[in-house]
Amino acid sequence: MPCDQLLSNPWVIPTISIDFFSSAARRTRIEIRGAGTNSTLFSARPIQYALLRLGFTWLAIQYRNWKQEDLEAWTQTRRREKICRYGFGAGGYESETAAGGRTGMRILITGACGFVGSALAESLLERVEGIRVTGVDNLMRPGAETNRARLQRLGVQFVHVDLRAASDFAALPAFDWVIDAAANPSVLAGLSGAGSSRRLFEHNLAALGNVLEFCAERRAGLLLLSSSRVYSISALAGIPLRVQDQAFGLDPSDPLPAGLSTHGIGADFSTAQPVSLYGATKLASEVMAMEYGSAFEFPVWVTRCGVLTGAGQFGTPDQGIFAFWVNAHLRRHPLRYIGFNGMGHQARDAFHPRDLAALLVAQMNTPRSNGQRVYTAGGGPANTMSLAQLTAWCDERFGLHTPDIDLRSRPYDVPWVVMDSRNAIKDFNWRVETSLPVVLDELARHAENHPNWLDVSGV
Ligand SMILES: NC(=O)c1ccc[n+]([C@@H]2O[C@H](COP(=O)([O-])OP(=O)(O)OC[C@H]3O[C@@H](n4cnc5c(N)ncnc54)[C@H](O)[C@@H]3O)[C@@H](O)[C@H]2O)c1
């Protein structure tokens, strides 16, 4: 029977059999015939047959793996859709243990030994029941080491990770959310000496690339802490101001630029360059985070924070100014009013990271598949202070200590930054609960109890 007839005969194909025969070892062949017929379907030497079997087995394994990956990819897509639509956390997704039991939200905080990261860890543990917090840090910030033991006491699992090294992420388990609080946060970063701009780029931007890959791979949402420093220096310098009570404040007699109101600077304020090297790394981080979130379907929230301050902040003249000023004033360390006629009228709003934690929790619990993702948050006009006013507050608390006057201007310095939090208030029912005087009181008590805090901070 010809082979094509044999194959089209439904009764023959299911009954094929393997028939071995041999006459001499060299001529041994394996034949497969249709049962009840003499037609040969397949004939080969044993070695050829073995190779073919090997080939088919390999193809079968590839096909099975491919089907498996396909199924997993489909499951992941469904899960991502669910996450984007419903959000995570107490109001939405809960993680499941391998055993199938329900557990709390799993959070990874980068820069966990920094001021903001460690304060967020503490506050999240207080606010969210069953939450499990893991913190990573490379301990590069002077003082960061002091928070390591504190985190461990709080029950935060600490892992030494340098975010610049992709291989450092390998040992980390999966998380529901990553809070990115690791960076060199100084507006003067990158300007001091050979290699410093490259280091800034690597710590603030290249490292974020690894965080984003991690989020995409492990399907974690991202909360990115951005900064008021993403705004245009020239636009900030051009804000119409007048001096009142020893502080710059908005001059309502002049028209205000787009994105600015008497409530402060909103998300629409100009981000035209220059914004400082630090600000540029933050602005670029925002763009990359939003893009990754959209491409790989994980939720991203960006919060442009005004100055964050509180007890335990590491303070230097160019970063953590409230902590530096209070500690330096208490110890009669030299203070300077730099630029702006040396009067100390430059003003900032400030808030505590535990209030930021409340906003982040609200974001994690907010289901949203599209709409606003970038928010501004800060102490607002009610929690704003100039350096001269801060000095007066310190004079009252610690006795008189007068800053020197330095008329030279500092790169990227701006006279007034106050954040407009109205969208965060409206969308997340959020508000600043700890007023600036309360935060300053905590700062002062911490300074009094830690006589070497300026040394710890690397001043
Ligand atoms: N402090 C503020 O006023 C303020 C305002 C707006 C935004 N932010 C943002 O908040 C975040 C935290 O700021 P902060 O004040 O806590 O600063 P911080 O310097 O106290 O903390 C940053 C931490 O990140 C760690 N870190 C830096 N690079 C790292 C890397 N490559 N790998 C691992 N760890 C690394 C440091 O060791 C440090 O512990 C930053 O992203 C900053 O831009 C801060």
PDBQT file of the ligand as one rigid body, heavy atoms in Angstrom, charges set to zero:
ROOT
HETATM    1  N1  LIG A 501      14.864  65.556  52.791  1.00  0.00    +0.000 N 
HETATM    2  C1  LIG A 501      14.150  66.351  52.036  1.00  0.00    +0.000 C 
HETATM    3  O1  LIG A 501      13.918  67.511  52.352  1.00  0.00    +0.000 OA
HETATM    4  C2  LIG A 501      13.587  65.829  50.735  1.00  0.00    +0.000 A 
HETATM    5  C3  LIG A 501      12.710  66.631  50.015  1.00  0.00    +0.000 A 
HETATM    6  C4  LIG A 501      12.200  66.154  48.808  1.00  0.00    +0.000 A 
HETATM    7  C5  LIG A 501      12.528  64.890  48.359  1.00  0.00    +0.000 A 
HETATM    8  N2  LIG A 501      13.388  64.127  49.086  1.00  0.00    +0.000 N 
HETATM    9  C6  LIG A 501      13.737  62.805  48.577  1.00  0.00    +0.000 C 
HETATM   10  O2  LIG A 501      13.545  61.853  49.609  1.00  0.00    +0.000 OA
HETATM   11  C7  LIG A 501      14.499  60.811  49.473  1.00  0.00    +0.000 C 
HETATM   12  C8  LIG A 501      15.192  60.600  50.812  1.00  0.00    +0.000 C 
HETATM   13  O3  LIG A 501      15.867  61.770  51.216  1.00  0.00    +0.000 OA
HETATM   14  P1  LIG A 501      16.540  61.876  52.650  1.00  0.00    +0.000 P 
HETATM   15  O4  LIG A 501      16.403  63.261  53.101  1.00  0.00    +0.000 OA
HETATM   16  O5  LIG A 501      16.080  60.777  53.511  1.00  0.00    +0.000 OA
HETATM   17  O6  LIG A 501      18.065  61.636  52.277  1.00  0.00    +0.000 OA
HETATM   18  P2  LIG A 501      19.145  60.792  53.107  1.00  0.00    +0.000 P 
HETATM   19  O7  LIG A 501      20.463  61.156  52.524  1.00  0.00    +0.000 OA
HETATM   20  O8  LIG A 501      18.946  60.980  54.565  1.00  0.00    +0.000 OA
HETATM   21  O9  LIG A 501      18.769  59.296  52.727  1.00  0.00    +0.000 OA
HETATM   22  C9  LIG A 501      19.083  58.721  51.501  1.00  0.00    +0.000 C 
HETATM   23  C10 LIG A 501      19.572  57.302  51.748  1.00  0.00    +0.000 C 
HETATM   24  O10 LIG A 501      19.795  56.684  50.491  1.00  0.00    +0.000 OA
HETATM   25  C11 LIG A 501      20.960  55.879  50.602  1.00  0.00    +0.000 C 
HETATM   26  N3  LIG A 501      21.503  55.691  49.253  1.00  0.00    +0.000 N 
HETATM   27  C12 LIG A 501      21.955  56.641  48.398  1.00  0.00    +0.000 A 
HETATM   28  N4  LIG A 501      22.383  56.069  47.268  1.00  0.00    +0.000 NA
HETATM   29  C13 LIG A 501      22.200  54.732  47.403  1.00  0.00    +0.000 A 
HETATM   30  C14 LIG A 501      22.456  53.605  46.586  1.00  0.00    +0.000 A 
HETATM   31  N5  LIG A 501      23.036  53.729  45.383  1.00  0.00    +0.000 N 
HETATM   32  N6  LIG A 501      22.126  52.386  47.036  1.00  0.00    +0.000 NA
HETATM   33  C15 LIG A 501      21.565  52.229  48.267  1.00  0.00    +0.000 A 
HETATM   34  N7  LIG A 501      21.313  53.258  49.093  1.00  0.00    +0.000 NA
HETATM   35  C16 LIG A 501      21.628  54.493  48.662  1.00  0.00    +0.000 A 
HETATM   36  C17 LIG A 501      21.880  56.673  51.533  1.00  0.00    +0.000 C 
HETATM   37  O11 LIG A 501      22.865  55.878  52.156  1.00  0.00    +0.000 OA
HETATM   38  C18 LIG A 501      20.888  57.248  52.532  1.00  0.00    +0.000 C 
HETATM   39  O12 LIG A 501      20.765  56.413  53.661  1.00  0.00    +0.000 OA
HETATM   40  C19 LIG A 501      15.432  61.214  48.328  1.00  0.00    +0.000 C 
HETATM   41  O13 LIG A 501      15.019  60.578  47.167  1.00  0.00    +0.000 OA
HETATM   42  C20 LIG A 501      15.203  62.695  48.205  1.00  0.00    +0.000 C 
HETATM   43  O14 LIG A 501      15.440  63.145  46.892  1.00  0.00    +0.000 OA
HETATM   44  C21 LIG A 501      13.909  64.567  50.268  1.00  0.00    +0.000 A 
ENDROOT
TORSDOF 0
